[in-house]
């Protein structure tokens, strides 16, 4: 059985830290589904802002 890839966790944590200024502890307190949902929401909003 394989777990969630560690490199993806690092990317998600870095992304959320950069865009919403959450700490490592705050970001890691989210479960996988919550973290992915926040990443998607922010990504969608950033894409909507592009000219």
Secondary structure, DSSP 4 states (H G I P E B T S, - for coil): ---S-HHHHHHHHHHHHHHH---HHHHHHS-HHHHHHHHHHHHHHHHHH--
